[in-house]
Amino acid sequence: MPTKPHILHTHRRSGVLLHPTSLPGPAYKGQISHDAYRFIEYLASCGISVWQMLPLGPTHSDGSPYMALSAHACDTTLISLAWLVDHNLLASIGDVNNALEHEKYLKIAHANFKSLPEQILAPSYQQFCSSHADWLDDYALFMALREVHHHLPWMQWDKPFRDCTPKAMAQARTDHATLIDYYKFSQFIFFTQWHEFKAYAQQHKILLFGDMPIYVALDSADVWSNRELFELDVDGKPETVAGVPPDYFSATGQRWGNPHYRWKAMQQDHFLWWQNRMRTQLELFDLVRIDHFRGLSAYWEIPAEAESAIHGRWVDAPGKELLETLYTTFSELPLVAEDLGLITEDVHELRRAFSLPGMKILQFAFDGNPANIYLPHHHEYNAVVYTGTHDNDTTLSWFNQLPANNREYMYRYLNVSAATWPTENISWLLIQTALASVCCLAVVPMQDILGLGTGHRMNTPGTTQGNWCWRFSWSQVEPSVTQRLHGLMQLYDRLPA
């Protein structure tokens, strides 16, 4: 059980939701470069003290950070190549328009790193490899073999490599030693850059808020190297898959396709896999959201052959035992529970038992039902309030699609008029409502701060096209908005302590 107050309970705070890929910059996607540091400065100037992000794992071709190739490794396309130039690992860089060109420069940097007889980073690299060996060794081998197999999912590899036979693994480590070392090196560079960036955030009193998907992708280093911990058949195919039943986002539910855990096998070693995973998250972030928290109480089990999530069933999970183990292992565990969707009383009880803040979404609030738990009069201190999340449309676009009676209800509930708050300013009405909430943390997506409408959402659940690619530009950020935000933080007692 928690022994220390949650870090959010020490002071009312505010945050912005923005994934690093959405940052501006000259590269083909946002990265942990100059613009990330500038964004830290921007948050501080607004009086905002939390930067919330999506998961940082290396993605598949669809770009979804919730289906990563590893639960530990980070997306190396976020690496700043300019940093490598500054550290004499690259002579120069040209235009980089895609991930392949970015990786080309990383491999040149790796070759330069290996060729320099007196590399100042070498001792740090050896220490990194040693301290992260519990996941790094398997990940680097997995990625090397995946590249050798033309990036096919591991279930389609040659059988000895698919099944991790000792002879095949020993041969692979010899045949692909340079490639394996490259994947270790690229993670070392990411973590090194990240720690510098995190230190800069701390200097500006900014907490980094991460997101941990409850499940991992089938095609991942974790599943490939730990098949005994997942519900798979002898060929590595899932017996059942994860998802959610029909809900607010989809009438047929969502079939995510992740394999389920063999919870009994995980309990036998006191959830060691989870302990290691949490250790990595705490190295990267000051706060961690557990995505789909309800899956720790009971999870929606879908037959692997089913095309949708309709015909699933609820199965109990040992969430209480897992959280007790994690709180015993770590002296401080700053977690937030994503408790959205179909939430039953057992899920609420599990969250409350560990004093975990839940989530309140204002876009879900104004359906005309005064008992709606997302309405501000039902908020509680131990919660995080959002105008919307990465899975919601922007507030302006959402409002434009809201039925007239729901609009009228929202105006009446907030005791304002359409004349005072016309549609073009509606994002600010919800921002103020979030900041005024009793919730200990109020988080606003960057799109809402910029007042953006249709075409600027980050993700549409249940779809696979056009997601995860939104970016903003500094030209959209007006000085008056910075001043306005700082004034609101002061008004609602959310300035940094």
C-alpha positions in Angstrom: 0.0 0.0 0.0 1.2 3.6 -0.6 3.4 4.9 2.2 4.0 8.4 0.9 1.6 11.1 -0.4 1.2 11.0 -4.2 3.4 13.8 -5.7 0.2 15.4 -7.1 -1.1 15.8 -3.6 1.6 18.2 -2.6 0.2 21.0 -4.7 -2.5 21.9 -7.2 -0.9 21.7 -10.7 -1.6 22.1 -14.4 -0.3 20.2 -17.4 -0.3 20.1 -21.1 -0.8 16.9 -23.2 1.6 16.8 -26.1 3.6 13.8 -27.5 7.2 14.7 -28.5 6.4 13.7 -32.1 4.0 16.7 -32.2 6.7 19.2 -31.5 7.8 21.7 -34.2 11.2 21.5 -35.8 13.1 21.0 -39.1 12.9 17.1 -38.9 10.1 15.0 -40.4 8.7 14.6 -36.9 9.1 16.2 -33.5 12.1 15.1 -31.6 14.0 15.6 -28.3 15.9 18.5 -29.8 16.0 22.3 -29.4 12.2 22.5 -29.7 11.7 20.1 -26.8 13.8 22.4 -24.6 12.0 25.4 -25.9 8.7 23.8 -25.0 9.9 23.3 -21.5 10.6 27.0 -21.3 7.2 27.7 -22.8 5.4 25.6 -20.1 7.4 27.3 -17.4 6.4 30.8 -18.7 2.8 29.8 -18.7 3.0 28.6 -15.0 2.4 25.0 -16.1 4.3 22.3 -14.2 3.5 19.0 -15.9 4.2 17.8 -19.5 2.1 14.7 -20.3 3.2 12.4 -23.2 2.1 9.2 -24.8 4.2 6.0 -24.5 7.8 6.4 -25.8 8.3 2.9 -27.2 9.6 2.1 -30.7 6.5 1.9 -33.0 5.5 -0.4 -35.8 4.8 1.1 -39.3 1.4 2.4 -38.1 3.1 4.8 -35.7 0.9 3.8 -32.7 2.8 4.3 -29.4 0.4 1.8 -27.8 1.6 -1.1 -29.9 5.4 -0.8 -29.4 8.1 -3.2 -30.3 9.3 -3.1 -26.6 7.9 -2.2 -23.2 11.3 -0.9 -22.2 13.1 0.5 -25.3 12.4 3.9 -26.6 11.7 5.3 -30.1 15.1 6.2 -31.5 13.5 8.3 -34.2 13.1 10.9 -31.4 16.9 11.1 -31.1 18.3 14.5 -32.0 20.9 14.1 -34.7 22.2 17.6 -34.0 23.2 16.2 -30.5 25.3 13.6 -32.3 27.1 16.3 -34.3 27.7 18.2 -31.1 29.3 15.1 -29.5 31.5 14.4 -32.6 29.7 11.3 -33.6 28.5 12.9 -36.9 30.4 15.4 -39.0 27.2 16.9 -40.4 23.6 16.1 -41.3 21.6 16.9 -44.4 17.8 16.8 -44.9 16.2 14.0 -43.0 12.7 13.3 -44.4 11.9 9.8 -43.0 12.8 7.2 -40.5 15.1 5.3 -42.9 17.3 8.4 -43.4 17.3 9.0 -39.7 18.5 5.5 -39.0 21.2 5.8 -41.7 22.7 8.7 -39.6 22.4 6.7 -36.4 24.3 3.8 -38.0 27.0 6.2 -39.1 27.2 7.6 -35.6 27.5 4.0 -34.3 30.4 3.2 -36.7 32.2 6.4 -35.6 31.6 5.5 -32.0 33.2 2.1 -32.4 36.1 3.4 -34.5 37.3 6.2 -32.1 40.0 4.8 -29.8 39.3 7.2 -27.0 35.6 7.8 -26.9 34.5 9.9 -23.9 31.1 8.2 -23.9 32.5 4.6 -23.8 32.4 4.1 -20.0 28.9 5.4 -19.8 27.9 3.1 -22.6 29.3 0.0 -20.9 27.5 1.0 -17.6 24.3 1.5 -19.5 24.5 -1.9 -21.1 25.2 -3.5 -17.8 22.5 -1.8 -15.8 19.8 -2.4 -18.5 20.8 -5.9 -19.4 17.6 -7.4 -18.1 15.7 -6.1 -21.2 18.4 -4.6 -23.5 20.1 -7.9 -24.4 16.8 -9.5 -25.6 15.6 -6.3 -27.3 18.8 -5.8 -29.3 18.9 -9.4 -30.4 15.2 -9.2 -31.3 15.7 -6.1 -33.4 18.7 -7.5 -35.1 16.9 -10.7 -36.1 13.8 -8.7 -37.1 16.0 -6.6 -39.5 17.6 -9.8 -40.9 14.1 -11.2 -41.4 13.1 -8.1 -43.4 11.0 -6.7 -40.5 8.6 -9.6 -40.6 6.8 -10.3 -37.3 8.7 -12.9 -35.2 5.9 -15.4 -35.6 7.0 -15.6 -39.3 10.7 -16.1 -38.7 12.6 -19.3 -39.4 11.5 -21.7 -36.7 14.8 -21.9 -34.7 14.8 -18.1 -34.4 11.1 -17.9 -33.8 11.4 -20.4 -30.9 14.6 -18.9 -29.5 16.5 -22.2 -29.6 19.9 -21.9 -27.7 21.9 -22.9 -30.8 20.2 -20.4 -33.0 20.5 -17.6 -30.5 24.2 -18.3 -29.9 24.8 -18.3 -33.7 22.8 -15.1 -34.1 24.8 -13.3 -31.4 28.0 -14.2 -33.3 26.7 -13.5 -36.9 25.0 -10.2 -36.1 27.2 -8.8 -33.3 27.6 -5.4 -35.0 23.9 -5.0 -35.6 23.1 -6.1 -32.0 25.6 -3.6 -30.7 24.0 -0.9 -32.9 20.6 -1.4 -31.3 22.1 -1.2 -27.8 24.0 1.9 -28.8 20.9 3.6 -30.2 19.1 3.0 -26.9 22.1 4.4 -25.0 22.0 7.5 -27.1 18.3 8.0 -26.5 18.5 7.5 -22.7 21.5 9.8 -22.5 19.7 12.5 -24.4 16.5 11.9 -22.3 18.3 12.3 -19.0 19.8 15.6 -20.1 16.3 16.7 -21.2 14.7 15.5 -18.0 17.3 17.4 -15.9 16.4 20.5 -17.9 12.7 20.0 -17.1 13.5 19.6 -13.4 15.5 22.9 -13.5 12.3 24.5 -14.7 10.1 22.7 -12.2 8.4 20.6 -14.9 7.3 17.1 -14.1 7.3 14.6 -17.0 4.2 12.5 -17.1 4.4 9.2 -19.0 1.9 6.6 -20.2 2.3 2.9 -19.8 0.0 0.7 -21.9 -1.3 -2.2 -19.9 -0.6 -4.6 -22.7 2.3 -5.1 -25.1 2.2 -5.8 -28.8 2.3 -9.5 -30.0 5.2 -8.5 -32.3 7.5 -7.3 -29.6 10.7 -8.2 -27.9 8.9 -8.9 -24.7 6.5 -11.5 -26.1 9.2 -13.1 -28.3 11.6 -13.6 -25.4 9.0 -14.4 -22.7 6.5 -16.6 -24.4 5.8 -18.5 -21.2 4.3 -15.3 -19.7 1.7 -14.8 -22.5 -1.4 -16.8 -23.7 0.2 -18.2 -26.9 0.0 -21.5 -28.7 3.0 -23.6 -29.7 3.4 -21.6 -32.9 3.4 -18.3 -31.1 -0.1 -17.3 -32.1 -2.5 -15.8 -29.5 -5.1 -18.0 -28.0 -7.1 -15.0 -27.0 -6.6 -11.2 -27.6 -7.3 -8.0 -25.7 -9.7 -5.3 -26.3 -12.8 -3.6 -24.9 -16.5 -4.3 -25.3 -18.8 -1.8 -27.1 -18.5 1.7 -25.5 -18.5 5.4 -26.2 -16.0 5.1 -29.0 -17.3 2.1 -30.9 -20.5 0.2 -31.2 -18.6 -3.0 -31.9 -16.0 -2.5 -29.2 -12.3 -2.5 -29.9 -10.3 -5.5 -30.9 -6.7 -4.5 -30.1 -5.1 -7.9 -30.8 -2.6 -7.9 -27.9 -2.0 -11.3 -26.3 -3.2 -11.7 -22.8 -0.9 -12.4 -19.8 -0.5 -15.7 -18.2 -1.1 -14.2 -14.8 -0.5 -17.3 -12.8 3.0 -17.7 -14.4 3.7 -14.0 -13.6 2.7 -14.5 -10.0 5.2 -17.4 -9.5 8.2 -15.0 -9.6 6.4 -12.1 -7.8 5.6 -10.3 -11.1 9.3 -9.8 -11.9 8.5 -8.8 -15.5 6.2 -6.0 -14.2 8.8 -4.9 -11.6 11.4 -4.5 -14.3 8.9 -2.7 -16.6 8.0 -0.2 -13.9 11.6 0.4 -13.1 12.2 1.6 -16.6 9.1 3.9 -16.5 10.3 5.5 -13.3 13.7 6.1 -14.8 12.0 8.0 -17.7 9.2 9.8 -15.9 8.1 11.6 -12.7 4.5 10.4 -13.1 3.1 7.3 -14.9 -0.4 6.7 -16.1 -1.5 3.1 -16.3 -3.5 2.9 -19.5 -6.6 0.7 -19.3 -6.3 0.3 -15.6 -9.6 -1.6 -15.5 -7.7 -4.5 -17.0 -5.9 -5.0 -13.7 -9.2 -5.9 -12.1 -10.8 -7.8 -15.0 -10.0 -7.9 -18.7 -12.1 -8.4 -21.8 -11.0 -11.7 -23.4 -11.8 -12.0 -27.1 -11.4 -15.3 -29.0 -8.4 -14.8 -31.3 -10.4 -15.8 -34.4 -13.1 -13.2 -33.7 -13.1 -10.2 -36.1 -14.6 -7.8 -33.5 -14.7 -7.4 -29.8 -18.4 -8.1 -29.4 -18.2 -11.7 -28.4 -15.8 -11.5 -25.5 -16.0 -12.2 -21.8 -14.7 -10.6 -18.6 -11.9 -12.5 -16.7 -10.6 -11.6 -13.3 -7.0 -10.3 -13.0 -4.7 -10.2 -9.9 -4.4 -6.4 -9.9 -4.4 -6.2 -6.1 -1.5 -8.6 -5.8 0.4 -6.9 -8.6 0.1 -3.5 -7.1 0.9 -4.7 -3.6 4.1 -6.2 -5.0 5.0 -3.0 -6.9 4.4 -0.8 -3.8 6.6 -3.2 -1.8 9.4 -3.0 -4.4 9.5 0.7 -5.0 9.7 3.3 -2.2 7.5 5.7 -4.2 5.1 4.9 -7.0 3.6 8.0 -8.6 0.8 6.4 -10.6 -2.4 7.6 -12.2 -5.2 5.2 -13.2 -6.8 5.6 -16.6 -10.3 4.6 -15.4 -12.4 5.5 -18.5 -15.0 3.3 -20.3 -17.1 0.6 -18.7 -16.0 0.9 -15.1 -17.5 -1.4 -12.5 -17.3 -1.0 -8.7 -14.5 -3.5 -8.3 -12.3 -1.2 -10.5 -13.1 1.8 -8.3 -12.3 -0.2 -5.2 -8.9 -1.3 -6.6 -8.0 2.3 -7.5 -9.1 3.6 -4.1 -7.3 0.9 -2.2 -4.0 2.3 -3.5 -5.1 5.9 -3.5 -4.5 6.3 -7.2 -5.9 9.4 -8.9 -8.5 8.6 -11.6 -9.5 10.6 -14.7 -12.3 13.1 -15.4 -13.0 14.1 -19.1 -15.1 17.2 -19.6 -16.0 16.2 -23.1 -17.9 13.3 -21.6 -19.8 15.5 -19.1 -22.5 17.4 -20.8 -25.1 14.8 -21.8 -27.8 16.4 -19.7 -27.6 13.9 -16.8 -26.8 15.6 -13.5 -25.5 12.3 -12.2 -22.8 12.2 -14.9 -19.6 11.5 -13.0 -17.6 13.8 -15.3 -19.5 16.9 -14.3 -17.4 19.2 -12.1 -19.7 18.8 -9.1 -18.7 15.1 -9.0 -15.0 15.8 -9.2 -12.7 14.9 -6.4 -9.2 16.1 -5.4 -7.6 12.7 -6.1 -8.2 12.9 -9.8 -6.8 14.4 -13.1 -9.3 16.4 -15.1 -8.9 16.9 -18.9 -10.8 18.8 -21.5 -10.1 15.8 -23.7 -7.4 13.2 -24.2 -5.4 12.0 -27.2 -8.3 9.8 -28.1 -10.8 12.7 -28.2 -11.4 15.2 -30.9 -10.3 18.8 -30.2 -12.7 20.7 -28.0 -13.7 23.1 -30.7 -14.4 20.2 -33.2 -16.2 18.3 -30.5 -18.4 21.3 -29.7 -19.3 21.9 -33.3 -20.6 18.3 -33.5 -22.5 18.5 -30.2 -26.3 18.4 -30.5 -28.0 21.7 -29.7 -29.6 20.5 -26.5 -26.3 19.4 -25.1 -24.8 22.8 -26.0 -27.6 24.5 -24.2 -27.1 22.2 -21.2 -23.4 23.0 -21.1 -24.0 26.7 -21.2 -26.7 26.4 -18.5 -24.5 24.2 -16.3 -21.5 26.6 -16.5 -23.8 29.6 -16.0 -22.7 31.4 -19.2 -24.3 32.3 -22.5 -23.4 31.7 -26.1 -23.1 35.4 -26.5 -20.4 35.6 -23.9 -18.7 32.4 -25.0 -19.1 32.0 -28.8 -18.1 28.8 -30.5 -14.7 30.1 -31.6 -13.8 30.6 -27.9 -15.3 27.4 -26.5 -11.9 25.7 -26.0 -11.1 28.4 -23.4 -14.4 27.9 -21.6 -13.5 24.2 -21.0 -9.9 25.1 -20.2 -11.1 27.4 -17.4 -13.6 24.8 -16.2 -10.8 22.2 -15.9 -8.5 24.6 -14.1 -11.3 25.6 -11.7 -12.0 22.0 -10.9 -11.1 20.6 -7.4 -9.0 17.9 -9.1 -5.3 18.1 -8.1 -4.1 18.1 -11.7 -5.8 19.7 -14.7 -4.4 18.7 -18.2 -5.2 20.4 -21.5 -4.2 19.0 -24.9 -2.0 21.5 -26.8 -4.6 21.6 -29.6 -7.1 23.2 -27.2 -4.7 25.8 -26.0 -4.2 26.7 -29.7 -8.0 26.7 -30.2 -7.8 24.3 -33.1 -10.8 22.6 -34.7 -11.5 19.7 -37.1 -8.4 18.0 -38.6 -6.1 18.3 -35.6 -6.9 15.3 -33.4 -4.1 12.9 -32.5 -6.0 9.6 -32.7 -9.4 8.2 -33.6 -9.9 5.0 -31.7 -10.8 2.0 -33.8 -9.0 3.4 -36.9 -5.5 2.7 -38.3 -5.1 5.5 -40.8 -4.2 9.2 -40.3 -3.3 8.9 -36.6 -0.3 10.0 -34.5 1.0 12.5 -37.0 -0.3 15.9 -35.7 2.2 18.7 -35.1 2.0 22.3 -34.1 4.1 25.2 -35.2 5.6 28.0 -33.1 3.8 30.5 -35.3 0.5 29.3 -33.8 1.6 30.2 -30.2 0.7 33.8 -29.5 2.3 35.8 -26.6 -1.2 36.8 -25.4 -2.0 33.1 -24.9 1.0 32.7 -22.7 -0.1 35.6 -20.5 -3.6 34.4 -20.4 -2.6 30.9 -19.2 -0.3 32.3 -16.5 -3.1 34.5 -15.3 -5.5 31.5 -15.1 -2.9 29.4 -13.2 -2.6 32.2 -10.7 -6.4 32.6 -10.5 -7.0 28.9 -9.8 -4.0 28.3 -7.6 -2.1 26.1 -10.0 1.2 27.9 -10.3 4.3 25.8 -9.3 5.0 25.8 -5.6 
